[in-house]
Amino acid sequence: MNISLIACSDNPEILWNVFRIGNLMLEKMDDVTIFLNGPSVSYGRIDTKKFPLLELAKIFTLSEGVLLA
């Protein structure tokens, strides 16, 4: 199944959940694309220990997820 997720928020918890669900879907062998729009493009600047966005994004792309911004 092809799945597309769209994020347009700079809220770290929302982006954390987008990457988490994307990674979960990749584990289930789905084709997943995450499109970051507007303020969500700067997810690297809001990375924290509580919401490790860079780590989740790395796992997502290394697992053959498609990240568009």
Backbone bond lengths (Angstrom), bond angles and torsions (degrees), N, CA, C in turn:
res aa  C-N    CA-C-N  psi(-1)  N-CA   C-N-CA  omega(-1)  CA-C   N-CA-C  phi
1 M - - - 1.435 - - 1.528 107.87 -
2 N 1.322 117.25 142.29 1.454 122.75 175.62 1.525 109.05 -96.79
3 I 1.320 115.89 127.23 1.460 121.69 -178.42 1.524 108.41 -122.37
4 S 1.332 116.78 136.02 1.461 122.01 173.74 1.520 108.48 -122.34
5 L 1.317 115.76 130.73 1.460 122.12 176.23 1.524 107.25 -116.07
6 I 1.322 116.96 135.88 1.465 121.66 179.46 1.525 108.01 -119.47
7 A 1.329 115.79 128.53 1.467 121.13 177.73 1.519 108.68 -122.16
8 C 1.316 116.63 134.09 1.466 120.26 178.04 1.529 110.17 -139.66
9 S 1.326 115.20 45.30 1.462 121.43 -179.00 1.521 109.25 -136.13
10 D 1.322 116.02 149.78 1.462 119.26 174.01 1.530 111.00 -103.30
11 N 1.326 115.91 18.67 1.459 121.16 175.61 1.531 107.85 -78.25
12 P 1.346 118.42 117.79 1.461 120.19 -175.56 1.528 114.06 -59.11
13 E 1.316 117.84 -34.58 1.468 119.84 -179.34 1.530 111.11 -67.90
14 I 1.311 117.21 -39.36 1.465 120.54 178.35 1.522 110.20 -64.45
15 L 1.327 117.50 -47.30 1.464 120.89 179.65 1.522 111.44 -64.70
16 W 1.319 117.51 -37.63 1.460 122.30 177.38 1.526 109.68 -58.66
17 N 1.333 116.25 -43.73 1.466 120.34 179.14 1.524 112.05 -68.80
18 V 1.318 118.16 -34.91 1.465 120.98 177.17 1.523 109.85 -62.74
19 F 1.329 117.42 -47.86 1.462 120.22 179.03 1.527 111.81 -66.71
20 R 1.325 117.35 -37.52 1.471 119.94 178.72 1.518 111.68 -63.45
21 I 1.333 117.55 -46.13 1.469 120.00 -179.89 1.522 110.25 -68.33
22 G 1.330 116.88 -35.26 1.465 119.61 175.78 1.518 111.75 -62.05
23 N 1.330 116.76 -44.79 1.469 120.67 178.54 1.523 111.46 -65.60
24 L 1.318 117.43 -38.38 1.464 120.83 177.87 1.530 110.49 -63.03
25 M 1.311 116.98 -42.95 1.462 121.00 179.26 1.524 111.45 -65.58
26 L 1.326 116.84 -36.98 1.466 119.99 176.94 1.524 110.73 -63.72
27 E 1.327 117.05 -37.68 1.465 120.72 177.45 1.524 111.04 -63.01
28 K 1.324 117.43 -29.43 1.460 122.49 179.73 1.530 111.53 -87.37
29 M 1.330 116.29 11.59 1.460 123.91 175.02 1.528 114.22 71.81
30 D 1.314 118.27 27.09 1.455 121.65 174.26 1.524 109.17 -89.69
31 D 1.321 117.40 156.94 1.457 122.31 171.86 1.520 106.90 -90.37
32 V 1.345 116.73 121.06 1.455 120.42 -172.58 1.516 110.10 -124.34
33 T 1.334 115.37 134.58 1.452 123.09 173.50 1.520 107.96 -123.01
34 I 1.327 116.25 131.66 1.458 121.30 173.10 1.517 107.32 -111.52
35 F 1.323 115.59 124.79 1.459 121.64 176.62 1.516 108.36 -107.37
36 L 1.326 116.08 118.38 1.461 121.84 178.14 1.523 108.19 -96.09
37 N 1.318 116.23 125.37 1.449 122.16 -175.49 1.530 109.89 -124.00
38 G 1.301 116.63 143.94 1.461 121.48 175.24 1.516 112.73 60.10
39 P 1.335 117.30 -128.78 1.466 120.67 -174.64 1.531 114.40 -66.52
40 S 1.322 118.09 -18.59 1.465 119.98 -179.01 1.527 112.44 -69.13
41 V 1.330 117.37 -17.22 1.461 121.34 179.95 1.535 110.87 -61.60
42 S 1.312 117.11 -27.68 1.473 121.19 -178.07 1.528 112.40 -90.70
43 Y 1.327 117.71 32.76 1.465 121.36 -177.48 1.530 112.27 -59.13
44 G 1.314 118.10 -28.12 1.461 121.34 -179.35 1.521 113.15 -66.07
45 R 1.324 117.12 -27.36 1.464 120.72 -179.20 1.522 112.96 -81.65
46 I 1.331 117.36 -15.18 1.467 119.49 -178.92 1.525 111.71 -110.68
47 D 1.321 115.90 17.07 1.466 122.18 176.63 1.523 109.54 -66.72
48 T 1.333 118.04 131.48 1.463 122.75 178.26 1.520 109.16 -137.32
49 K 1.328 116.66 172.14 1.465 120.14 176.32 1.528 110.52 -63.87
50 K 1.317 116.92 -37.08 1.462 120.98 -179.51 1.529 111.13 -70.53
51 F 1.331 116.53 -36.46 1.458 122.02 -179.93 1.532 108.85 -126.75
52 P 1.344 117.09 84.60 1.469 121.63 -175.61 1.535 111.84 -77.62
53 L 1.314 115.62 74.52 1.460 121.09 -174.54 1.524 112.78 -64.60
54 L 1.317 117.48 -40.72 1.470 119.85 -179.36 1.525 111.57 -63.02
55 E 1.312 116.31 -40.76 1.462 120.69 179.04 1.530 110.97 -64.47
56 L 1.341 116.86 -44.70 1.458 120.28 179.71 1.524 111.57 -66.70
57 A 1.332 117.10 -37.83 1.469 120.68 177.86 1.526 110.47 -65.40
58 K 1.320 116.72 -38.41 1.467 120.60 178.46 1.532 110.45 -64.40
59 I 1.315 116.20 -46.58 1.463 120.48 178.00 1.525 110.11 -59.90
60 F 1.319 116.13 -41.76 1.461 121.05 -179.08 1.529 111.25 -61.09
61 T 1.311 117.12 -48.95 1.468 119.68 -177.44 1.528 111.81 -71.45
62 L 1.327 117.76 -36.20 1.470 119.74 177.52 1.520 112.61 -69.32
63 S 1.326 116.20 -20.11 1.473 121.31 178.03 1.520 111.24 -92.23
64 E 1.313 116.34 17.13 1.464 124.34 177.58 1.517 113.90 71.84
65 G 1.335 117.39 23.67 1.442 120.04 169.68 1.521 108.80 -77.96
66 V 1.311 116.38 152.96 1.457 121.44 -179.24 1.527 108.29 -103.81
67 L 1.327 116.01 123.25 1.464 122.11 -179.48 1.522 107.80 -113.36
68 L 1.325 115.48 118.47 1.459 121.37 -180.00 1.519 109.05 -116.78
69 A 1.315 115.71 140.25 1.470 120.27 177.81 1.509 109.56 -140.83
